[in-house]
Amino acid sequence: MSSITQSATYDSAQREILSRQGLRLPAITLKHLRNAGIYCQPTISIEYQHVAKRWILRGVESGGAATDIGAYSSFVNPDGSALPWLQRVDSIGGNGVHAITIASSMLRLEMIRIGKSYDLFITRHSLTNSSENHRPRLESSIVFYGRRGTLEMELWGQDAGFRGAVSPVFYSRSGEVLNIPPEFGWATARLTMAVCCVGCRHCHLLEPAIFEAKFLVVS
């Protein structure tokens, strides 16, 4: 195998690991998040529904912010639209788990904010070779990865009125703008709001499920 082929294979394997596991944060950043009381759980698990006899993906919306740092992870449909939550989760402290969702495929959005600098990571996840008797494989790929994006606004303070309407700008190493896919504009703006929500206690991306009400009419 040539060195070029080996390098390409290594890069592909590294990208797959990164897309499955999510953002790998430095130890000092993780320590700062713990000290700020921010808990963000970006992991995705494969679960089996015994009644429906099918495999599904399970994700957790979690995170929040302090004035100087924020981290948040959530999920949307593959087309960028909102996913319904399976259940809301209330806790004594903020900046933790907010809701749980399940789906056959989903996009995960992660964001970390340090001051006015942002990292954004969007990954696509689905199940392959799914059957009742065999555990399927999680297939993951990177949709967008922006590092050290900038947004010169204090959304956690004096500019809070712009929450949900603005997002950071990301650049390539050569200084060109990295455009976030337009179908994820809404979700990115909501995620930006989430990493600036100090003491967060609510969902920013997952939405309540809409159930059709049925009434029995007794004559």
MIKOLVEX-268066 format. One record per residue (C-alpha): residue number from 1; residue in one letter; x, y negated, z negated. Coordinates in Angstrom, 1 decimal, decimal comma, always signed. Layout:
<vozas>
VOZA | i | aa | px | py | pz
VOZA | NUM | A | X | Y | Z
...
</vozas>
This chain:
<vozas>
VOZA | i | aa | px | py | pz
VOZA | 1 | M | +0,0 | +0,0 | +0,0
VOZA | 2 | S | +1,4 | -3,4 | +1,0
VOZA | 3 | S | +2,0 | -6,2 | -1,5
VOZA | 4 | I | -0,7 | -8,3 | +0,1
VOZA | 5 | T | -3,2 | -5,4 | -0,2
VOZA | 6 | Q | -2,2 | -4,8 | -3,8
VOZA | 7 | S | -2,7 | -8,5 | -4,6
VOZA | 8 | A | -6,1 | -8,6 | -2,9
VOZA | 9 | T | -7,2 | -5,5 | -4,8
VOZA | 10 | Y | -6,0 | -6,9 | -8,1
VOZA | 11 | D | -7,7 | -10,2 | -7,5
VOZA | 12 | S | -11,0 | -8,4 | -6,6
VOZA | 13 | A | -10,8 | -6,3 | -9,8
VOZA | 14 | Q | -10,0 | -9,4 | -11,9
VOZA | 15 | R | -13,0 | -11,2 | -10,4
VOZA | 16 | E | -15,3 | -8,3 | -11,1
VOZA | 17 | I | -14,2 | -8,1 | -14,8
VOZA | 18 | L | -14,6 | -11,9 | -15,1
VOZA | 19 | S | -18,1 | -11,8 | -13,6
VOZA | 20 | R | -19,2 | -9,0 | -15,9
VOZA | 21 | Q | -17,7 | -10,3 | -19,2
VOZA | 22 | G | -18,2 | -14,0 | -18,6
VOZA | 23 | L | -16,0 | -17,0 | -19,5
VOZA | 24 | R | -12,8 | -16,0 | -21,4
VOZA | 25 | L | -12,2 | -18,8 | -23,9
VOZA | 26 | P | -8,9 | -19,5 | -25,6
VOZA | 27 | A | -8,6 | -18,5 | -29,2
VOZA | 28 | I | -8,4 | -22,2 | -30,4
VOZA | 29 | T | -11,7 | -22,9 | -28,6
VOZA | 30 | L | -13,4 | -19,9 | -30,1
VOZA | 31 | K | -12,2 | -21,0 | -33,5
VOZA | 32 | H | -13,5 | -24,5 | -33,0
VOZA | 33 | L | -16,9 | -23,1 | -32,0
VOZA | 34 | R | -17,0 | -20,9 | -35,1
VOZA | 35 | N | -16,1 | -23,8 | -37,3
VOZA | 36 | A | -18,9 | -25,9 | -35,7
VOZA | 37 | G | -21,4 | -23,1 | -36,3
VOZA | 38 | I | -22,1 | -22,5 | -32,6
VOZA | 39 | Y | -22,9 | -18,9 | -31,6
VOZA | 40 | C | -23,1 | -18,1 | -27,9
VOZA | 41 | Q | -23,7 | -14,5 | -26,6
VOZA | 42 | P | -23,3 | -14,2 | -22,9
VOZA | 43 | T | -23,2 | -10,4 | -22,7
VOZA | 44 | I | -25,7 | -8,5 | -20,5
VOZA | 45 | S | -26,8 | -5,0 | -21,5
VOZA | 46 | I | -28,4 | -2,1 | -19,5
VOZA | 47 | E | -31,6 | -0,8 | -21,3
VOZA | 48 | Y | -34,0 | +2,0 | -20,5
VOZA | 49 | Q | -37,8 | +1,6 | -20,8
VOZA | 50 | H | -39,2 | +5,0 | -21,7
VOZA | 51 | V | -42,9 | +4,2 | -21,0
VOZA | 52 | A | -42,2 | +2,6 | -17,6
VOZA | 53 | K | -39,4 | +5,0 | -16,9
VOZA | 54 | R | -37,0 | +2,4 | -15,5
VOZA | 55 | W | -33,7 | +0,7 | -16,2
VOZA | 56 | I | -33,6 | -3,0 | -16,8
VOZA | 57 | L | -31,1 | -5,8 | -17,7
VOZA | 58 | R | -31,3 | -7,5 | -21,1
VOZA | 59 | G | -29,9 | -11,0 | -21,7
VOZA | 60 | V | -29,9 | -13,4 | -24,6
VOZA | 61 | E | -30,3 | -17,2 | -24,4
VOZA | 62 | S | -28,0 | -18,7 | -27,1
VOZA | 63 | G | -25,8 | -21,6 | -28,0
VOZA | 64 | G | -25,9 | -25,2 | -28,9
VOZA | 65 | A | -23,7 | -28,1 | -29,7
VOZA | 66 | A | -21,9 | -30,4 | -32,1
VOZA | 67 | T | -20,9 | -33,9 | -31,1
VOZA | 68 | D | -17,4 | -32,9 | -29,9
VOZA | 69 | I | -18,1 | -29,4 | -28,5
VOZA | 70 | G | -20,9 | -27,3 | -27,1
VOZA | 71 | A | -21,5 | -23,8 | -25,6
VOZA | 72 | Y | -24,6 | -22,3 | -24,0
VOZA | 73 | S | -25,6 | -19,2 | -22,0
VOZA | 74 | S | -28,9 | -18,3 | -20,4
VOZA | 75 | F | -30,5 | -16,6 | -17,4
VOZA | 76 | V | -32,6 | -17,4 | -14,3
VOZA | 77 | N | -34,1 | -15,5 | -11,4
VOZA | 78 | P | -31,8 | -14,8 | -8,4
VOZA | 79 | D | -33,5 | -17,7 | -6,6
VOZA | 80 | G | -32,7 | -20,1 | -9,4
VOZA | 81 | S | -36,3 | -20,3 | -10,8
VOZA | 82 | A | -37,0 | -19,9 | -14,5
VOZA | 83 | L | -37,2 | -16,5 | -16,1
VOZA | 84 | P | -39,9 | -15,8 | -18,8
VOZA | 85 | W | -38,7 | -14,8 | -22,3
VOZA | 86 | L | -39,6 | -11,5 | -23,7
VOZA | 87 | Q | -39,6 | -12,9 | -27,2
VOZA | 88 | R | -38,5 | -16,1 | -29,0
VOZA | 89 | V | -36,0 | -15,8 | -31,9
VOZA | 90 | D | -36,1 | -18,2 | -34,8
VOZA | 91 | S | -33,2 | -18,5 | -37,3
VOZA | 92 | I | -32,4 | -20,5 | -40,4
VOZA | 93 | G | -29,5 | -22,3 | -38,7
VOZA | 94 | G | -29,4 | -23,8 | -35,3
VOZA | 95 | N | -27,0 | -23,3 | -32,4
VOZA | 96 | G | -27,6 | -19,6 | -32,3
VOZA | 97 | V | -29,9 | -17,0 | -30,6
VOZA | 98 | H | -33,0 | -18,6 | -29,1
VOZA | 99 | A | -34,7 | -16,0 | -26,9
VOZA | 100 | I | -34,4 | -12,6 | -25,2
VOZA | 101 | T | -35,3 | -11,8 | -21,6
VOZA | 102 | I | -35,4 | -8,7 | -19,4
VOZA | 103 | A | -35,3 | -8,3 | -15,7
VOZA | 104 | S | -34,2 | -6,0 | -12,9
VOZA | 105 | S | -31,8 | -8,6 | -11,6
VOZA | 106 | M | -30,8 | -12,1 | -12,9
VOZA | 107 | L | -28,3 | -14,9 | -12,7
VOZA | 108 | R | -26,3 | -15,8 | -15,8
VOZA | 109 | L | -25,3 | -19,4 | -16,4
VOZA | 110 | E | -22,6 | -20,3 | -18,9
VOZA | 111 | M | -21,3 | -23,7 | -19,9
VOZA | 112 | I | -18,7 | -24,9 | -22,3
VOZA | 113 | R | -18,3 | -28,6 | -23,2
VOZA | 114 | I | -15,3 | -30,2 | -24,9
VOZA | 115 | G | -15,9 | -33,9 | -25,3
VOZA | 116 | K | -16,9 | -35,1 | -21,8
VOZA | 117 | S | -15,3 | -32,2 | -20,0
VOZA | 118 | Y | -17,3 | -29,2 | -18,8
VOZA | 119 | D | -16,7 | -25,6 | -17,5
VOZA | 120 | L | -19,6 | -24,0 | -15,6
VOZA | 121 | F | -19,8 | -20,3 | -14,7
VOZA | 122 | I | -22,6 | -18,8 | -12,6
VOZA | 123 | T | -22,7 | -15,0 | -12,0
VOZA | 124 | R | -25,2 | -12,7 | -10,3
VOZA | 125 | H | -26,2 | -9,3 | -11,8
VOZA | 126 | S | -28,2 | -6,4 | -10,6
VOZA | 127 | L | -28,5 | -2,6 | -11,0
VOZA | 128 | T | -27,3 | -0,1 | -8,4
VOZA | 129 | N | -28,0 | +3,7 | -8,1
VOZA | 130 | S | -30,9 | +3,4 | -10,5
VOZA | 131 | S | -32,9 | +6,5 | -11,2
VOZA | 132 | E | -34,8 | +7,9 | -14,2
VOZA | 133 | N | -32,1 | +10,5 | -15,0
VOZA | 134 | H | -28,9 | +8,6 | -14,2
VOZA | 135 | R | -27,7 | +5,4 | -15,9
VOZA | 136 | P | -27,2 | +2,8 | -13,1
VOZA | 137 | R | -24,1 | +0,7 | -12,7
VOZA | 138 | L | -24,1 | -3,0 | -13,3
VOZA | 139 | E | -23,1 | -4,9 | -10,2
VOZA | 140 | S | -21,8 | -8,4 | -10,8
VOZA | 141 | S | -20,4 | -11,2 | -8,6
VOZA | 142 | I | -19,3 | -14,8 | -9,1
VOZA | 143 | V | -21,6 | -17,4 | -7,6
VOZA | 144 | F | -19,9 | -20,6 | -8,8
VOZA | 145 | Y | -17,0 | -21,4 | -11,1
VOZA | 146 | G | -16,2 | -25,0 | -11,9
VOZA | 147 | R | -13,5 | -26,0 | -14,4
VOZA | 148 | R | -12,9 | -29,3 | -16,1
VOZA | 149 | G | -15,9 | -31,0 | -14,6
VOZA | 150 | T | -16,6 | -34,5 | -15,8
VOZA | 151 | L | -19,7 | -36,5 | -16,9
VOZA | 152 | E | -18,9 | -39,9 | -18,4
VOZA | 153 | M | -22,0 | -40,0 | -20,5
VOZA | 154 | E | -22,7 | -39,2 | -24,2
VOZA | 155 | L | -25,8 | -37,0 | -23,8
VOZA | 156 | W | -25,6 | -36,1 | -27,5
VOZA | 157 | G | -25,8 | -39,8 | -28,4
VOZA | 158 | Q | -26,4 | -43,1 | -26,7
VOZA | 159 | D | -27,2 | -41,5 | -23,3
VOZA | 160 | A | -29,6 | -38,9 | -24,6
VOZA | 161 | G | -32,4 | -40,3 | -22,4
VOZA | 162 | F | -30,6 | -38,8 | -19,3
VOZA | 163 | R | -30,8 | -35,3 | -20,6
VOZA | 164 | G | -32,1 | -32,8 | -18,0
VOZA | 165 | A | -31,5 | -35,2 | -15,1
VOZA | 166 | V | -27,7 | -35,2 | -14,8
VOZA | 167 | S | -24,8 | -32,6 | -14,4
VOZA | 168 | P | -21,0 | -32,8 | -14,4
VOZA | 169 | V | -19,1 | -33,2 | -11,2
VOZA | 170 | F | -16,5 | -30,5 | -10,4
VOZA | 171 | Y | -13,4 | -30,8 | -8,2
VOZA | 172 | S | -11,1 | -28,3 | -6,5
VOZA | 173 | R | -7,3 | -28,5 | -7,1
VOZA | 174 | S | -7,0 | -30,6 | -4,0
VOZA | 175 | G | -9,5 | -33,2 | -5,3
VOZA | 176 | E | -12,5 | -32,1 | -3,2
VOZA | 177 | V | -15,9 | -32,0 | -4,7
VOZA | 178 | L | -17,2 | -28,5 | -5,5
VOZA | 179 | N | -20,9 | -28,6 | -4,7
VOZA | 180 | I | -23,1 | -26,5 | -7,0
VOZA | 181 | P | -25,6 | -24,5 | -4,8
VOZA | 182 | P | -28,7 | -26,7 | -4,6
VOZA | 183 | E | -31,1 | -24,0 | -5,8
VOZA | 184 | F | -29,3 | -24,0 | -9,1
VOZA | 185 | G | -29,5 | -27,8 | -9,6
VOZA | 186 | W | -32,4 | -27,6 | -12,1
VOZA | 187 | A | -30,8 | -24,9 | -14,1
VOZA | 188 | T | -27,4 | -26,6 | -14,2
VOZA | 189 | A | -29,0 | -29,9 | -15,4
VOZA | 190 | R | -30,9 | -28,0 | -18,2
VOZA | 191 | L | -27,7 | -26,2 | -19,2
VOZA | 192 | T | -25,8 | -29,5 | -19,4
VOZA | 193 | M | -28,6 | -30,8 | -21,7
VOZA | 194 | A | -28,2 | -27,6 | -23,8
VOZA | 195 | V | -24,4 | -28,0 | -24,5
VOZA | 196 | C | -25,2 | -31,5 | -25,7
VOZA | 197 | C | -28,2 | -30,5 | -28,0
VOZA | 198 | V | -26,7 | -30,9 | -31,5
VOZA | 199 | G | -28,1 | -28,3 | -33,9
VOZA | 200 | C | -30,1 | -26,7 | -31,0
VOZA | 201 | R | -33,2 | -24,7 | -32,2
VOZA | 202 | H | -35,1 | -24,2 | -28,9
VOZA | 203 | C | -34,9 | -22,7 | -25,4
VOZA | 204 | H | -33,6 | -24,8 | -22,5
VOZA | 205 | L | -34,0 | -22,4 | -19,6
VOZA | 206 | L | -36,1 | -19,4 | -20,5
VOZA | 207 | E | -39,8 | -20,2 | -20,5
VOZA | 208 | P | -42,9 | -18,7 | -22,1
VOZA | 209 | A | -44,5 | -15,8 | -20,2
VOZA | 210 | I | -47,9 | -16,5 | -18,6
VOZA | 211 | F | -50,4 | -13,8 | -19,3
VOZA | 212 | E | -53,8 | -13,5 | -17,6
VOZA | 213 | A | -56,5 | -13,6 | -20,2
VOZA | 214 | K | -59,3 | -11,0 | -19,8
VOZA | 215 | F | -62,5 | -11,2 | -21,7
VOZA | 216 | L | -65,1 | -8,5 | -22,2
VOZA | 217 | V | -68,7 | -9,9 | -21,7
VOZA | 218 | V | -71,2 | -8,0 | -23,8
VOZA | 219 | S | -74,8 | -8,4 | -22,6
</vozas>
